[in-house]
Structures are given as structure tokens and as C-alpha cells.
Amino acid sequence: MSEQEYIAAGTRPEDRRKDPLRNLAVAVYILQALSFFLGGISGLAGVIVNYVKQDEVRGTWIEPHFRWQIRTFWIGLLWGVIGFVTTFIIIGWFILLGISIWIIYRIVKGALALNDGLPPEPV
């Protein structure tokens, strides 16, 4: 699938900033970023928003951002648990560091793409 499948005819990426659904994706990126300071609770709130509003964004240019955010949460949670469980054998600290860097990368990449009116990854 190409990016064009998510863009209405004649819509420029700059015009997408006015899309009210975009605010949901912005809020979730902020909640994901805050999860580093709030023990993950805001990340959980963000993924709940993703699932509750998923039907509203289906077929829009925001849908890839919701998929990106949901994957970031679940993969981050999985590797966070693995890292936490293995901290006693030292490798867990490296896992936690690596997954933290990966999550930060995904939040920044997604938010920058959202700002540009583009999907977070090539479709």
C-alpha cells in the first residue's frame, strides 16, 4: 500500500494539521513520553485511547499512527517485563536500556511524522 491510500484527493500534508483526529494521536504520543516519568501508567492510558478510538480513525491517515503506538506499547511492555525479570543476572539492565532507547526512538519518529502529516513508517 502506498501513502496515497490514506490521503484524500487534493489534501496536502500541511492541511492535515487541522484534522481533529490528529489531536488524539498527539495526546497518545505525549502520554507515551510521560510514561517514563509516571511509571508506565500514562502509556497504559494512551493505548486505551488507541483501542477506544480505533474505529474512528480506521481508513484515515491517522490509522498508521495508532498501529505504531499500539505496537510500541505492547512490544515495550513485553521487553520491559523481560528486562525487569532478568535484572538479577545483569543482562536485564541492558535489555531495559535498549528498550528505553527503542521506545524513545519510536515516540520521536512517530511524532515527527505526525507533525509532517505522514505515516510513521513506509506503508
N, C-alpha and C positions, 0 to 999 in steps of 0.2 A: 504494500500500500504506500502511496505517496502522501506527502504533506497536503497536497491539494485536495484530498478527500475530506479534510477537516475544515477547509476554508470555503465559506460561501462565496459565490461569484462576485467579483469586484471588491472583496474585503482585503484591505491592506493590514499587515501585522500591526501597524501603529493604531489603527482603528479598533483593534481588539482590546485595547486598554480600557475601553468604556464598557466592556461586557460585564454584567453583574456577576456571572458565574466565575469570572476571574478572581473576584474578591474571596470566594471560597477557597480557591487554590492558594492564594496569598496567605490566607489565615492558617491553612494547614502547614504551609512551609514555615510560618512563624512558630506554630505550635511544635513542629518537629525540632526546630532550632532551640526553643525553650526547654525541650525535654532534657537537654544536657545539664540544665541548672535546676530542674524541678523533679529529678529522679524518674523521668520517663512518663509521668502522668499526663503531661500535655501532649506527648506523642500518641498516647492511647486515645486522648480526646480527638486528636487530628484524624486518626484512622477511623474512628467512629463517624466523624463528619463525612469522610470519604464514602463509607458504606451507606450512610443515610441518604446522601445526595447523589449517589451514583446514577440513579435513573434519570435525574435532571440533566446530567452532563453527557449522557450517552449520545454519541453521534456528533458531539461538538468538538471544537479544537481543545477544550479543557480535558476531555476524557483521557488522553495520554498522560496528562499530569496527575490525574487521580490514580491511574495504574502505577505510575512511577512512585507516587507517595505511598501507596499500599505496599508495593514490593519493598520499598526502603524500610518501612516499619517492620514487616514480617521477617525479612532477611536479617535486619539489625537485631530484632528480638532473638531470633534463633542463635546467631553468633554471639550475642551478648550473654545469653544463658550458658552456652558452651564455654565462653571465656570465663565467666564467673565460676562455673563448676570446676574448671581446671586451673584456677589461680594458685591452688596449693602446690601444683607441680611447675610453677613459674611460667609455663607456656601460656597460661590463661591471661597473664598480663599483656603479653604480645598480641594475643587474639583481641583483647579489649582495646588496645591501642589501635590495631589495624581496623577494627570495625568502626571505631570512633572516627578515624580519618575517612573511611569509606562513606559513612553517613553524612559527614560534613560535606564531602565532595558532592554527594547526590542532592543535598539540600541546595547548595550553591548553584550547581549546574541546572537544576530544575527551576529555581527562582530566576536565574538569568534568562533562561529560555522563555519562561512565562512573561517576563518583562519585555522580551523582544517579540512576543506573540507567536512563538514557535513551540513545537512539541519538545520535550526534554531529551529525546533520543531520535535518531533516524528511524523512521517507520518503515 
